Amino acid sequence: MRFTLICFVASTRFATVCYTPAMASIYTRKTSPVFWIRFKDDDGKWRGKATGYRLDNPGDRRQAELLARRVTTEEQTRRPLTGGEAWEAWVPKWLAEKYGQRANHTHTVYSRHWRHLAEWFAEVGLRQASQVRYGHLLEYRDSRLEDGIGINTIIQEVKLLGIVMQEACRREYAQGNPCARLGWKREKAAEKVEWSDAEYRAVFAKLRDEGPEWMLVTLILGFHQAARLRQCAVLISDIDFPRLRITYRKTKGDKPFTQPLDRRAVPVLSEIVANRQKQGFRTLCDLPEMPSVEWRRVLDDLKFPHLCHHGLRVTWITRAARSGKIPEPQARRFVNHASGTVHQLYQKLNADDVSHLPDALDLPSPSDH
């Protein structure tokens, strides 16, 4: 419900009053040197009280206004919760309407983040947006850290809460957004390292024997095609074995692209496709909700804590650069990198990889002078 700001001049007792119905507000009295606040008490009756903030101090007006906002929030918290203001009454539907129609997996990620937030809200009794304070954000952060969740993930969850709180303010379910400008520092992401052939074979052998199948698929496509995890759930109809082509529709930029298929990957992929088709599946694999977490567990069990699935993409790009046989524009096209700057971040060349370059240039020796 939207309210219209009402301003009026009272007779003898009040000078000017500006307030919004059912919301606390500040006003002045002719004979008083301070701002007064108009608010509703616990019984729902309007009351007036001196704030102590002086009219002749410019900074005090701001403090009085902040006090009115705090009192308004307290009023909202005390009043009976309407069905429309409860988190569950509007947030999931709003997220689906805002993000559910996009081709990427933003809605999936945001829904997962919101589930963690909603569970914690229920645990501590925060039923609606108007109850959330900055202190709650600190408590949430500490609680998630105790559960072993990384600070970068926590920051992403609170970032989503900030988006939700902004919408709550727009709907007048809350008077402010405590998530704004938190200044929490992200941890630097771990360096993605290149996989060795031996490491690839060890992981392949484990997954071929024990599965799961989706992980074997993502290993093969990551190593031979530099595919990201989310790209690997391709439609079987988008794999053209005779022409050695594979088309990805779930891409980072939401734009499908086709890539030549490494013939060395064909035998295993053909076997997987045949088995999936017999079972009536349309996709090469079905990813779990958090595939990166599952990959982390398997690699840790194999004593490869330095590896990650995204390192397979690093491996392909680095080896392409090291070979000297693949021009960078072609390598970028293969991995679907639009930016040369981003592409270069994946190249992990060391001094040994460029040790031949000094001899490749015809430069004069200092002794020639």
C-alpha positions, -999 to +999 in steps of 0.1 A: +000+000+000+014+034-009+008+065+013+008+101+002+028+126+022+005+149+041+016+183+052-006+207+072-004+237+095-020+232+129-035+260+150-020+271+184-003+240+196+018+229+165+036+250+140+041+226+111+038+189+108+048+166+080+040+130+084+031+098+066+002+079+080+012+049+101+048+060+100+068+080+126+078+115+116+094+146+130+077+179+136+083+213+154+065+231+181+064+269+183+076+271+219+101+242+217+138+246+206+140+209+196+125+185+171+096+163+182+087+129+170+052+116+163+048+078+166+024+051+175+028+033+209+023-004+216-014+002+218-015+018+184-022+053+197-004+083+183+021+100+207+044+129+206+079+131+223+108+155+223+138+141+205+165+163+221+178+173+187+179+211+184+164+231+156+193+255+154+218+227+147+218+217+110+232+183+118+205+176+144+178+175+117+195+146+100+197+128+134+160+134+141+151+120+107+172+089+113+154+084+146+120+086+129+132+059+104+143+037+133+110+041+151+090+034+119+109+002+114+101-008+150+065+000+144+065-023+114+081-051+134+056-049+162+025-049+140+009-082+130+026-097+100+005-095+068+006-124+044+021-103+017+052-092+037+063-126+048+095-138+029+078-169+016+048-150+003+068-130-023+105-136-026+105-171-044+079-159-069+097-126-075+130-144-081+113-167-106+097-137-124+129-117-125+155-143-133+136-175-142+132-167-179+169-162-185+188-189-205+217-190-179+216-206-145+213-173-125+179-183-111+193-217-100+222-200-082+200-173-066+174-199-055+201-218-038+215-187-021+180-177-010+173-212+005+203-208+028+192-173+038+156-183+044+166-213+065+187-190+087+159-164+089+135-191+101+161-203+127+166-168+142+130-156+138+134-130+111+100-132+094+101-102+072+124-076+056+116-048+081+133-068+108+167-072+092+195-051+108+232-048+101+239-069+131+220-098+116+243-097+086+273-101+108+256-130+127+248-147+094+283-143+081+298-158+113+273-186+113+281-196+077+318-193+084+314-218+113+297-241+089+328-241+067+314-219+039+339-196+022+337-158+026+333-154-012+301-175-012+288-157+018+293-123+001+274-136-029+245-147-006+244-114+011+246-096-022+214-114-032+198-104+001+207-068-008+188-072-041+158-086-022+159-059+004+160-032-024+128-047-038+113-049-003+120-011+001+103-005-033+073-024-021+074-005+012+080-037+032+111-021+047+125+014+052+162+008+045+187-017+031+214-027+056+232-047+029+243-016+010+281-008+009+292-034+034+328-033+023+334-070+030+366-082+014+366-112-009+394-137-007+416-140-037+406-170-057+430-199-057+452-200-088+440-225-114+468-249-123+475-271-153+467-308-150+494-333-159+487-363-181+493-386-151+468-367-130+442-368-158+447-406-163+444-412-125+411-393-123+398-409-155+405-444-142+387-437-109+356-423-126+355-449-153+354-476-127+333-459-100+315-430-116+294-410-114+289-408-151+283-370-152+317-365-137+333-386-163+316-366-190+327-333-175+363-346-172+365-356-209+349-325-222+369-303-199+403-319-209+397-324-246+373-295-253+381-270-226+344-270-217+331-254-185+311-275-161+277-260-170+283-264-207+287-302-204+249-309-200+246-308-238+217-322-258+226-355-274+211-342-306+238-314-305+266-340-308+275-348-344+299-377-344+302-381-382+312-344-387+331-342-353+310-313-341+295-304-307+272-275-300+269-258-266+237-239-257+244-232-220+272-208-224+285-179-203+273-153-227+240-171-234+250-174-271+253-210-285+285-219-303+298-250-321+332-265-316+352-292-334+351-325-315+385-341-305+384-375-322+403-390-292+372-384-270+348-400-295+350-437-284+341-430-247+315-403-256+299-426-281+295-453-255+280-429-230+256-415-256+244-450-265+237-459-228+219-426-222+197-430-253+187-465-242+176-450-209+156-423-226+178-394-217+180-364-240+212-349-225+248-362-224+247-358-186+226-343-158+246-321-134+239-321-096+230-288-079+266-280-069+289-299-093+320-279-082+316-291-046+314-327-058+345-323-079+363-308-049+355-339-028+367-364-054+399-345-061+407-342-024+401-379-019+426-386-047+451-363-029+449-337-057+439-306-036+458-283-060+435-293-089+400-282-099+378-288-128+382-253-143+419-261-144+411-284-173+403-253-193+436-238-182+453-270-193+440-269-229+446-231-234+482-234-219+491-264-240+477-247-271+500-217-264+530-238-256+527-259-288+533-229-310+511-245-336+478-229-328+474-191-334+458-174-305+427-162-325+419-198-333+425-210-298+401-182-286+375-194-311+378-230-299+372-221-262+347-193-270+367-164-255+356-131-269+384-112-250+421-117-256+428-103-222+407-130-205+422-156-227+457-147-217+448-151-180+444-188-187+479-192-202+502-205-175+535-204-195+567-205-174+603-196-182+611-231-197+582-226-221+599-195-237+635-206-232+640-210-270+629-174-278+663-156-273+679-178-299+650-171-323+659-134-327+688-121-347+703-096-322+739-083-321+762-095-294+778-069-270+812-083-281+805-071-317+811-035-308 
